[in-house]
């Protein structure tokens, strides 16, 4: 059994940061493509349907990014 390898930790951190950056960029692109302000609709207007859609979009993007980075 191998011991602790700092290179593996560095790789994991690098891929995690890369995944977060790709997610943030893709989410901001999605936000700009919609004709309205997502956060205003969710927070101020209490649009539950949009909140569920954004949640599922986030999960879908995360799964795709995790598969691509892995």
N, C-alpha and C positions, 0 to 999 in steps of 0.2 A: 504494500500500500504506500503510495507516494505521500510525502508531507506537503506542507503549505508551499505553494508556488506563487511568488509575487507577480509573475508575468500573467498568470491566469486571472488574478484579481484586477490587474490593470486592464486586461482585455475586456473583462466583464464591465468595468466602469466605463470604458471607452464606448462599448456597444450600447450601454444604457443611455449615455449622454447623446450618442448619435440617434438613438430611437426617439428620445424626448425632443430633440431638435427637429427631426423629420415630422413628428406628430404636430409640433407647434406650427411649423410652416404649412402643413397640409390643412390643419384646422383653420388657420388664418385665411388661407385661400378659399376654403369652403364658406367662411364668414363673409368674405368680400363678394362671393358669387351670389349670395342670397340678396333679395331686394330690400331687406329690412335689417335692423340691428338685432342680432340674436339675443344679446344680453339684456337689452331693453325689453324685448318681448317676454323673456323668461322671468326676469326679476320684477319689473314694474307692471307688466300686463298680466303676469301670472299665467302664461300660456303653457299649460301642462303638456299638451300634445307636442309642442315644439321642444320642451325639455326632454321628453322621452325620446324624440327623434335625435336630438343632439347627443343624448347618452348612448344610444345605439350606434350612432355615427362614430363616437369616440371609441367604443368597444371594437367596432369593425376596423377602424384605422389602426388601433393598437395591435390587433391580431395580425393584420397584414404586415405592419412594420416589424413586429416580433418575428414573423416567419421569414421576412426578407433579411433581417439582420442576423438571425440565427444561422 
